[in-house]
């Protein structure tokens, strides 16, 4: 039985190490893609601003800086007519003569029903602020050159208020999109319209989200959630399209509500999921307090054998926080040397 547990423990350790290595590669690749995309976009903006054929258009004096206004309703904005007294789009003098800029009157070429008009009419629920958030990977345009809400000709841009809503721009035609319930828009690059888990996305300033669509054991249709049984700290619920799956963390770890991963109990910081409760072990010298400056011969993180299995041992971080570790297959913990050793060197273990 001990050999089987040890094999499972080593397999989990190898899997976790492999996953961490792959995550580092993925994050490095994503960073490189972001840097290259940002550099190309800045170069392209420089070319556009230096082009002698590019016409310049000024926004109306009443709204010189905003790309657009938020629609009164949360549904897809309709192609509304301009407010009373304002010139019609067909007669607007801002229509460019450059054939590369496709800005056309509504009466000639109305946009699809799912597209947002170049400038939405009606009063904004949040004042005159721009609904489309500026791209975080590229600087905003220095001046307003087109009558549109798109910061760039093509790309994906976050909503200014709602973290799971975003906008796709194609040739300055804007289309509103919504992530599946439980996911949020990841604006790490304007080149990708990616919805991701909220643990890795910064939603500061745009914390609104669509109403949840819960199912049994799932707070939302998609995501990672704590086990409904608060006593089971070492497991969590994975939900995909409303279907729940119970997943167990490796032994000694608990599910973190902030990171959405399995962590040491002291790192997860969950109420009712302390290290002592999860591991059923208390550091013998914890009452003496944290070891900040160990004395000569004293270990800052002392080790103690696991009473239930001599292949495992506990490390007390700074003498107060226990964490459970294990020796490799075929070796056991030697309490005399505080190291993993051959079974014959630890006769009291009776390891088989």
N, C-alpha and C positions, 0 to 999 in steps of 0.2 A: 504493500500500500504506500509506504514511504517513497519507494522508487517511482511509482506512478505519479505521486504528487510532485516529486522533484522534476520528473520529465515534463509535466504540464507547466510547472513554474518556469523552467528554462525555455520552453517553447514560447510562453507568453513574453518572457524577457527579450527573446530574439525578435518576436513580432513587433514589440514596442520599439526596439532599437531600429528595426528596419523602417517602421512607419515614421519615426523621427527623422531618419536620414532622407527618406523620400519627401517629407514635408519641407525640409531645408532646401532640397533641390527645386521643388515647386515654387517656394517663396523667392528663391534667387532668380529663377527664370521669369517669374511675374514682375519682379523689380526691373530686370533688364528690358522686358517688353514695354513697361511703363516709361522708362527713360527714353527708349528709342522713339516711341509714339509721341511723347511730349516734344522731343527735339524736332521730329518731322513736322508736327503741327505748327510749332513756332516758326520754322523755316517757311512753311506754306503761308502763314499769316503775313510774314515779312514780304513774301513775293506779291501777295494780294494788295498790301498797302502801298507797294512801290509801283504797281502797274499803272501806266498812264491811261489805259482804256477803262479802268474801273470807275464807274460813276459813284459819286458820294451823295447820300441822302440824309437829311436831318430829320430827327423825330419832331413831333409836335411839341411846342413850348410847354404845354401842360404836363408832359410826361417825357422829359429829355433823357432819362437814364434807364427807365424800365424796359425790359424786353417784352412785357405783356402783363396782363392782370389776371387774377384768379377768377374763374367763373363762379356765378352765384351758387350753383349746385355742384355736388361732387361727382356727378356723372360725366360722361364725355361731353365737352363743350360743343354747343351747336354753332353752326355758321350764322351768327346773328348779324343783322344789319347795323350800320353805325348809329350812334346816338343821334337824337333829333337835332337838326341844325348843323351837323357835321357833313362835310362833302362825302359823296359816295366813293366807293373803291374804284368804280369804273372811271370816275372823273378825277381821281387823285393825280396830282402832278408828280408823285414820287415814283411812278412806274418807270423803270429803267429802260434805256434804249439798247443796252448791251444784250445781245441774244443769249449770252451765257447765263444771265440772271432771269430765272423763270418766275416772274411775278405777274399774275394775270387777274383780270376782273372775275368776280364771282359768277356773273351772269354768263360768261363765256365758258369757263372751265371750272365748275364747282368741284371742291375737293371731296374725296370719299367721306362717308358718314363717320368713320373712325378717326379722321384727321382733324386736327385743331386748326382753325383759321389763322392767317398770318397775324392778325391783331383782333383779339376777342373783345366784343363790345359788352356793355353792362358794367354795373358797379362791382368793385372787388370787395370780398368779405374781409380782406386783411389790409385794406388801404391800397396804395398804388405800387406795392412792392412786386418784384418780378417773381412769377410762379416757378419758373425754371431756375434751379440753382446753377451757379457758374461752375464750370468744370474744375475739379480740384487739381487735375494734372496739367492744365494749361492756363495761362493768364487770360482774363476776360478781354474782349476787344477794346481798343483804346477809344473808339468812337462808334456811334451807331451808324451803320452804313445801309441797313436794309430794314424794311418795315416787317419784322418777323420776331418771334420769340426764340428762335434758335440762336444760341451763341456762336455756332459754327455751321458750315454748310451740311456736314454729315457728322453723326455721332449719337451717343447715348448720354443723357443728362438727368441728374437726380431732381426730384421734386423739392421745392424749397421748404415744405412743411411736413410731408408724409414720407416716411422712410421706405415704404414698400411700393411707392409710385414713382415712375420715371417716364422720360420722354425720348422718343426716337426721332431724329432729324434726318431727312433725306432731301437733298437739294433745297434746304430751307423750308421744307414742308414738315410740320411737327405732328407727331402721333402720340397720344397718351397711352401708357401701358401700366399694368398692375402685376406685381409678383404673385405667385401662388400664396395662399394663406399660410403664414408662419415664416416665410422667407422675406428678406429685405433686399433692396437694390444695392449692389456693391459698385461704387463709383470710382474704383481704382484706375480705370482707363475709359476714355470716351469711345474707344474702339469696340467695346464689348458691352452688351446688355445682359449682365449676369445677375441673377438673384441668388443670394447666399444665406447661410445661417446667420442670425443676428449677433452671435458671439464674436465674430471677426469683423464686424462692420461698425463704423462710428456713425451713430445716428444723432449726435449732438446737434440741437437746434432744429431737428425735423423728426421728433419722436412720435408723431402721429402714425397710426397704422390702421388698416382696414378692420372692420369688426371681425372677431374670431368666429370660426366655424368649428366648434368642438365636437368630438365624438367620444366614445368610451375610451378612457385613459389618455386621450389626446386633448390638450388644451387648445391646440390649433391643428390644422390639417397636416402640417409638416413641422418637424423640429425634434429636439431632444428635450425630454422632460423628466423630472424626478419621479421615482416610483411612488404611486399613490399611497403606499404603505410607508409612512415616515420612518419606521423602524428599519427598513431595508435600505440603508445608505449606500450599499455597494452595488446597486443596480439602477438602471434608468430605462425610460420608455423611448424608443425610436418610432416616430410617426411619419409615414409616407402616404400622402393622399388620404389621410384619415384612418389608415390601418396601423395599429400599434404592434410593436414587437418589443418584448422584454429582453434587455441586454445586461449581462453581469460584468462588473469591473473585475480586473485581476485581484487576487486575494490581498487584503490589506488596504485597498484603495476605495475611495468613495466618489460619487458623482458630484462634480462642481456645478452649481447653478449659474455661476458667472462665466466660467470658461467653456461649459458644455462638454467637458472631458472628465476622465477619471484621474484623480489626484490623491496625494497623501491627505489624510484627514485634517492635519493642521494647515495645509495649504488651501483646501476647499473651504474651511471655515463655516461649515453648516451647523446650525443649531441641532443638538441632539445626536451629532455624528462625530464626537470627539475621538481622538486617537485611542484613549484608554478604553472607550466603549467598543469601538470597532475591533481593536486588536486584543481586547481582554487582557491587557497587561499595563502595569504602572511602573514607571522607572523607580527603582529602590531609593535613590537619593534625590527624588524630585522635591521633597520637602525642604532640602537644603538650599534650593534656589538654583537659578541659572548659572552655569559655569561660563564666565566671561574670560577669566585669566586663570587657566589651569595651573596648578602647582607642579613642580618637577616630578615627573613620573605619573602624573594624573592625565587621563585622557579627557579631552573636551567633549568627545562624543563616546562615552563608554558603551561597551557591548555586554549583553547578557544572554545566556542560552534560553532557547524556547523550551519550556517544560514539557510541551506536548510532542515535540519532534526535534531530535538533536541535530538534524540537518539544517535547521533554521535557528536564527538568533535575532535579538532585538538590539537596535542601535538607539540610544537615547540622545537626541540632538540637544547639545548644550546641557545634557544631564537631565532634561525634563520632558522632552517630547519623544515618545517611542515610535520607531518605524521597524517593520519586520523585513528581514533579509534572509537569504538562503545560500548555502554552499552549493557548488556544482555537484553533478551526479557522481556518487561514489565517495564523497568526502563529507565530513561532519564538523560541527563547531567544537573547538577545543576551548573550554572555559579557562584553562590554565594559561594558554598563549594568546587567547582572544583572536585566534585565526582559524581558518578552515584547515582540517588535518585529515590524515588517514584514519579509518575507523579503528584499526588496531591500536592507535595511539590514544584512543578515548574508550577504554574498555567498559566504562560504566554506561556507554551509549547503547550497546547491544544492537548496533546497526547491521541490518541484513539487506 
